[in-house]
Amino acid sequence: MGGATVNAEYQSRTSALVSLIVFLILSAVAGGAGHFYFVHLRNQIIEEKKNELHAISELKVRQLAAWRGERFSGASFIFNSRTIADEVAMICKYPTQTRNRKQTLG
C-alpha cells in the first residue's frame, strides 16, 4: 500500500506541475497577444493623428496663401492708383495741413 500512495502523490504533483506550466504558457500567450494588439492600436492612432495634422497644415497653408494674395492685391491697387498717389504726395508736400491728412487717411 505504501507504493500506491507514493504513486498517487507523484501523479498529484505531476498534475499540479503540468497545470502550472499550461497556465504559465497560456498567460504568456495572452500577454504577448495583448502587447501586440496594443502596439498595433498605438501605431494606428499615431498614423491617424499624423494624417489629421497634415490635413490641418495643408488647410492653414492655403489660408495663409489666400490672405497673402488679398494683401498683395490691396497693396497693388494702392500702388497703382494715381489718385491715392497724388493725395499721399500732397500730404508729404504739405504735412501741416490737417484737411489733406484727414481726407486721405480717414
PEDA-V74548 format. One record per helix or strand of 2 or more residues. SS is the DSSP state (2 for helix, 1 for strand). FROM is the first residue (numbers start at 0). TO is the last residue. If there is no record, write none. Layout:
ss = <SS SS>
from = <FROM FROM>
to = <TO TO>
//
This chain:
ss = <2 2 2>
from = <1 81 97>
to = <79 92 104>
//
